[in-house]
Amino acid sequence: MARHSASMLDQALLVARKDLRIEWRSKIALNQVVPFALLVLVLFGFALDADTAALRNFSPGLFWLALLLSTVLAVHRSVEIETGDGVSDAVLLAGLRPAAIFAGKMFALGLQLVLLALALLGGVVILYDAGIDDVGLLVVTLVAAVVGVAATGTVYGALLVGQRARETVLPMLLLPVLAPVLIGATRAWGDAMGTVATDGWAWLSLLVGFATVYTVVGALSYGTLLETAHG
């Protein structure tokens, strides 16, 4: 797939293109993950008895909860790509740097989450009549949160490569770890959407810190995680 002389960026892009190409051909994210996420929004509406005022006020939290629940499906799909048809073994035999593999898979997952978030945001605006007061805060929060979620999902996905029970174990491992993202992003978006009186930029620092920690941990430990998974 790549030579040892290739730069870290080239190797990461190679891995990202591989994941995105497989996903584009399968259309699983488009046909399953996106409909699931939008269905969650609809069910939230029924749970709140279609109360427009309540849905508008709770829209930041409902958005991020729907996104994180859908993230489990996206991460599981990312793991499936690695375990199917010996892809994971081929990647290792190609001599790619573990940090580059991590960065590539993280980027591919993050891009899918951004597209999913845009679909969900449209759903929140249409179904919940949500408004946006601070576009800048909303966008920066989305980027920081997606980076953190993608890094965390890539790390925990690597832990479960080759595990038979990953469908049930993954949500139990991943969702509790993502609690800071749910809290911080909900608070920041509450400010951006004008639903709560809080300093969203202060909550953004929590998301940036979370994303930084898991990105660094993933880049440094991904080689060990892959060796363990194939051990």
PAGU-475995 format. One record per residue (C-alpha): residue in three letters; x, y, z. Coordinates in steps of 0.5 Angstrom, whole numbers, plus 500, padded with zeros to 3 digits. Example, Ala and Ser with C-alpha at 12.3 -4.5 7.8 and 13.67 -1.06 7.14 Angstrom:
residues 2
ALA;525;491;516
SER;527;498;514
***
This chain:
residues 231
MET;500;500;500
ALA;506;505;502
ARG;513;505;502
HIS;517;507;509
SER;520;513;505
ALA;513;516;505
SER;511;522;509
MET;507;521;515
LEU;502;526;512
ASP;502;521;506
GLN;501;515;510
ALA;495;518;514
LEU;492;520;507
LEU;492;513;504
VAL;489;510;510
ALA;483;515;510
ARG;482;515;503
LYS;482;507;504
ASP;477;508;509
LEU;473;513;505
ARG;473;509;499
ILE;470;503;502
GLU;465;507;506
TRP;463;510;499
ARG;462;504;496
SER;458;500;501
LYS;454;506;503
ILE;453;504;510
ALA;453;510;513
LEU;448;514;508
ASN;443;508;509
GLN;444;506;516
VAL;447;511;520
VAL;444;517;518
PRO;437;515;518
PHE;438;512;525
ALA;440;519;527
LEU;435;522;524
LEU;430;517;527
VAL;433;518;534
LEU;431;526;533
VAL;424;524;531
LEU;423;519;537
PHE;426;525;542
GLY;420;529;539
PHE;415;524;541
ALA;418;523;548
LEU;417;530;549
ASP;410;530;546
ALA;412;535;541
ASP;412;541;545
THR;416;546;541
ALA;418;550;547
ALA;421;544;550
LEU;424;541;544
ARG;427;548;542
ASN;430;549;549
PHE;433;542;549
SER;435;542;542
PRO;443;542;544
GLY;443;536;548
LEU;438;532;544
PHE;443;534;538
TRP;449;531;541
LEU;446;525;545
ALA;443;523;538
LEU;450;524;535
LEU;454;520;540
LEU;449;514;540
SER;450;514;532
THR;458;515;533
VAL;457;508;536
LEU;455;505;529
ALA;460;509;526
VAL;466;507;530
HIS;463;500;529
ARG;463;500;522
SER;470;503;522
VAL;472;497;526
GLU;469;492;521
ILE;473;495;515
GLU;479;493;519
THR;477;486;520
GLY;474;485;514
ASP;478;481;508
GLY;484;482;512
VAL;485;489;511
SER;488;490;518
ASP;493;485;516
ALA;495;488;510
VAL;495;495;513
LEU;501;492;518
LEU;505;489;513
ALA;505;495;509
GLY;509;498;514
LEU;505;504;515
ARG;507;508;521
PRO;502;507;527
ALA;501;514;528
ALA;499;515;521
ILE;494;509;521
PHE;491;513;527
ALA;491;519;524
GLY;488;517;517
LYS;482;513;521
MET;481;519;525
PHE;480;523;520
ALA;476;519;516
LEU;471;518;522
GLY;471;525;523
LEU;469;527;516
GLN;463;522;517
LEU;461;525;523
VAL;462;532;521
LEU;457;530;515
LEU;452;526;520
ALA;452;533;524
LEU;450;537;519
ALA;444;532;517
LEU;442;532;524
LEU;443;540;525
GLY;438;541;519
GLY;434;536;523
VAL;434;540;529
VAL;432;546;526
ILE;427;543;522
LEU;424;539;527
TYR;425;543;533
ASP;425;550;530
ALA;432;551;533
GLY;435;558;532
ILE;443;560;532
ASP;445;566;535
ASP;453;565;535
VAL;455;561;528
GLY;462;562;530
LEU;461;558;537
LEU;457;553;534
VAL;462;551;528
VAL;468;551;533
THR;465;547;538
LEU;463;542;533
VAL;470;542;530
ALA;473;541;537
ALA;468;536;539
VAL;468;532;533
VAL;476;531;533
GLY;475;529;541
VAL;470;524;539
ALA;473;521;533
ALA;480;520;536
THR;476;517;542
GLY;472;512;537
THR;479;510;534
VAL;482;509;540
TYR;477;504;543
GLY;475;501;536
ALA;483;499;536
LEU;482;495;542
LEU;476;491;540
VAL;479;489;533
GLY;478;482;533
GLN;473;481;539
ARG;467;477;537
ALA;463;481;542
ARG;465;488;540
GLU;457;490;538
THR;455;490;545
VAL;462;492;549
LEU;463;498;544
PRO;457;502;547
MET;459;500;554
LEU;466;503;553
LEU;465;508;549
LEU;459;512;551
PRO;461;513;558
VAL;468;516;556
LEU;464;521;551
ALA;460;524;557
PRO;465;530;558
VAL;464;531;550
LEU;456;531;551
ILE;456;536;557
GLY;461;541;554
ALA;458;541;547
THR;451;541;550
ARG;453;547;554
ALA;457;551;549
TRP;451;550;544
GLY;446;552;549
ASP;450;559;549
ALA;450;559;541
MET;443;557;540
GLY;441;562;546
THR;437;556;550
VAL;442;557;556
ALA;445;563;560
THR;452;561;560
ASP;459;562;557
GLY;460;557;551
TRP;467;559;550
ALA;469;557;557
TRP;466;550;556
LEU;469;550;549
SER;476;549;553
LEU;474;542;556
LEU;472;540;549
VAL;479;542;546
GLY;483;539;552
PHE;479;532;551
ALA;481;532;544
THR;488;534;545
VAL;489;528;550
TYR;486;523;546
THR;489;525;540
VAL;496;525;543
VAL;494;518;547
GLY;492;515;540
ALA;498;517;536
LEU;503;515;541
SER;499;508;543
TYR;496;506;537
GLY;502;501;535
THR;501;498;542
LEU;494;497;541
LEU;494;494;534
GLU;500;489;536
THR;495;487;542
ALA;489;486;537
HIS;493;482;533
GLY;497;478;538
***
